[in-house]
Amino acid sequence: MSYKCKVTVIRKECYEDLQEKYLANPKSGPCHFFKEGQEFIIDSKVYNSMCEGKFCGEAWDAINRYVYAAIQGGSIMEGWTNDEKMMIACCNDGTRPVIFKIERLEA
């Protein structure tokens, strides 16, 4: 069976105090790559091309293992979330993280 995965941007955070203290550009603000509510449908055909401008490379590095498990039909986070086909994860940017909902879809 073939599966797809839906990745939804559910929240963008911005920690201005940390940006002010630690960043070269202390007024960086929230992530400019994503918008809340934005959705991506990913299957095995597009999985390897996500970093070609379609998705932030740093964010993809943080979530791609969950996406890969989903498109393979695996349980993303059995026992951790209230639905084993879903995971909430975020990118690695400590001053402006983007939070994603990752869902395995039946094809």
N, C-alpha and C positions, 0 to 999 in steps of 0.2 A: 504494500500500500504506500502511496505517496502522500507526504504531508507538506503543509505550508506553515509558516510562522508569521504572526502579526506582531510587530513591534510598535508600540504607541508611546509617544512622549507624553507623560502624565504630569510632569512638573519640572520647572527650572528653578533652581535656587541660586542665590547670589549672596556671598558673605563679604560685604564691603569692608568690614573691619579687617578681615584677613588679607584682602586685596591691598588695602592701604598699607598694611604692615609688611607684606612679603613680595608683592609683585613689582616688576620693573615698570609696568603701567598701572599705577594704583587705581585708576578709574576705568578698568577693563569692563566692568559691568557683567551682566548675565551672558551666557553663551549666545553667540550670534548665529550658530549653525542650525539649531533646531527651534521649532515653535511648538508650544503646548498644543496637544491634539493631533499633531502630525503622525501619520501612520506609514509603515513600510510593510509590504507583503513580501516575504522571502521564501523561496523554494531552493531546491538543490541546484537549479540552473543559474540563479543569480547570487548564490551564497558567496562565491569566490570573487565577485566583482563589487562587493559592497564598499570597499575602500577606494574605489575609483571615482571619488567625488560624490558618491551617493550618500555616504555616511561618514561622520567624523572618525578618523582613524583611531584616536584615543578611546572614544566611546565604543567603537566596534571591538577593540581589543578587550574591553571590560565585559562585554555581553555576548560575544560570539559563541562561547562554549554552550550557553543556554539555547541560543538559536540553533546551533548544530544538533544538539540533543533533540530539539523539537522537530526539526525537519527529518530526522532519522526515526521519529515515532516514539522516542523515549520519554520517560517521565522527567520533567524538568526539575522539579523540587518536591518529590514525594515526601510527605510528612513535615514539610517546612511551611508551605502555603496551604490555603484551604482548597486548592484545586491543583492536582499534580501536573496539569497541563499549562500552568501559569507560574510566572516568576516576576518579582519586582526587583530591579537591579538599577545601578547607576554607573555613570562614567567615573573616571578617576580624577577629574579636576576638583581638587579640594576647596577651591574658592568659588566655583560656579558649577556644581554638579547638575547633570540632567538625569532625571529619574524616568525609567522606562518600565512599561508593562510588556512582558514577553509571553505570547500565547501560542500553543500548538493548535493548529487548525486541521480538521479532517478534510481531506481533499475530495 
